[in-house]
Amino acid sequence: HADGTLASTHPLPEFADVAPETVRKCIVTVLPPPVTDFIVPYIDIVHNRAAIEIQRGCTRGCRFCQAGMIFRPVRERPLDEVLAAVERIMESTGFEEISFLSLSSSDYSYIGELVEEVTARYGDKKLSIGLPSLRIESFSVDLMDRLEQGRRRSGFTFAPEAATDRLRDVINKPIATNLMLQTAHEVYSRGWTTIKMYFMIGHPTQTLEDVEAIARLAHEVLHIGRSYVGRKAKVRVGVSTLVPKPQTPFQWVPMEDEETLRAQQEHLRRRLRAQGIQLSLNDPRESLMEAFLSRGDRRLAAVVERAWRLGAQFDAWGDRFNWQAWQQAFVDTGLDMDWYARRERAVTETLPWDHLSVGVKKEFLIAEYQHSLQGAVVDDCRDHCFSCGIITQFRDQRREAQQVLGGDGSWGCPAFGRDAERQPVSPVPVPLYFNDEMSPDRQGQFAERVPQRRHRLISAEKVLER
């Protein structure tokens, strides 16, 4: 189009007979056995530990999280397979730490049994276990408490991503502030001295009050810590910048402008200078670079090449970040950095990645985008399906997993479909009444409020009509 947006995405004429209109992702139906034979380094390395993926995918539905969307469906590794991998790693390497990886470790169905078995088998071998991505709740504190018995307690991590209940509803990460403070009490009372808290600025509908809430929450947590461990209490606050990503409900959202981001960062610097609080911030220009690369199209290939020729290399390293080269590359190629990073997209716009399907329907993402603007929360879909499209697209693969592993095939999705996949439902009487003022179609009205699905998905047609 004349405004630079794409008219369509389709195969080139010479490949029209062989290239599909939409490229659909493939998935691993059943996770293969984890890698257990590692090359043992003879020098110290950054990640000096073994890693075992206990599950792939996530059902939480955080609207900013690309991994949570593109790695659906959830597939769990059987408990006996994980324990066998731990045993093999202990036999074949000298690693003293094993990390159980997933996007949400607390949601692994066998996490309690896994912790019990590992502590029982290796409690006397000084094996350190890492459980990243734990939910903020007492259950997570209990898990870490059991894993670190007899060991020096490291920091406990919170990742609320926003500091107000309202904004957490916008991003669909509904963690009550009171729950975080209660968990802080439990953490410090059990001997931990440090809590790490991770937030983002630049969320849709965010205000300065939401930014100020980050500082208030950090001070409250520090106050709780000092009531238990005195001056040893530490709070480490990491604040990054939201970079809207493709294949997420926020793929249409503009990135916040640099001036606003720097003002918010400066506000946090002034408010978080207290002893015991450590604040870390990222460079907004690095986030801007990530933003235009994330949602760019093929025209950006010329920008990347030009930046490289101007000396841009290893830009992820802070001391090698060459912002001037990237600015000049956009000038030389005649493209606009802000057009890619800070422009709000219409939901009707053809996006550069529309021909790539990860299994999540665009209609679902549009509905979730609308929910975010309304501050509406959608539940974890492990028990309630909200029709994102994954189960429909990969129904055959799920049946294959059920045949291999039995039961639900270790897929973290609710029952769906007919026959063997359909679960019996108990009928529930619903009181209805009719009156003369109702429309001729005589639709029933609830006599009393009846619990329903928390939020019904908005159809794409209604959204597009708006």
Sequence and secondary structure as in RCSB ss.txt:
>XXXX:A:sequence
HADGTLASTHPLPEFADVAPETVRKCIVTVLPPPVTDFIVPYIDIVHNRAAIEIQRGCTRGCRFCQAGMIFRPVR
ERPLDEVLAAVERIMESTGFEEISFLSLSSSDYSYIGELVEEVTARYGDKKLSIGLPSLRIESFSVDLMDRLEQG
RRRSGFTFAPEAATDRLRDVINKPIATNLMLQTAHEVYSRGWTTIKMYFMIGHPTQTLEDVEAIARLAHEVLHIG
RSYVGRKAKVRVGVSTLVPKPQTPFQWVPMEDEETLRAQQEHLRRRLRAQGIQLSLNDPRESLMEAFLSRGDRRL
AAVVERAWRLGAQFDAWGDRFNWQAWQQAFVDTGLDMDWYARRERAVTETLPWDHLSVGVKKEFLIAEYQHSLQG
AVVDDCRDHCFSCGIITQFRDQRREAQQVLGGDGSWGCPAFGRDAERQPVSPVPVPLYFNDEMSPDRQGQFAERV
PQRRHRLISAEKVLER
>XXXX:A:secstr
 TTS BS     GGGTTTS SSEE    SS           SS  TT SEEEE EE  SS  TT HHHHHT S E
E  HHHHHHHHHHHHHH   SEEEEE S GGG TTHHHHHHHHHHHHTTTT EEE  S  SSHHHHHHHHHHTTT
S    EEEEEESSSHHHHHHTT    HHHHHHHHHHHHHTT  EEEEEEEE  TT  HHHHHHHHHHHHHHHHHH
HHHHGGG EEEEEEEE    TTSTTTTS    HHHHHHHHHHHHHHT STTEEEEE  HHHHHHHHHHHT  TTH
HHHHHHHHHTT   TTSGGG  HHHHHHHHHHHT  HHHHHS    TTSB TTTTEE SS HHHHHHHHHHHHHT
     TTTS    SHHHHTHHHHHHHHHHH TTTTB S   SSGGG          EE  TTS TT   EESS  
   SS    HHHHHH 
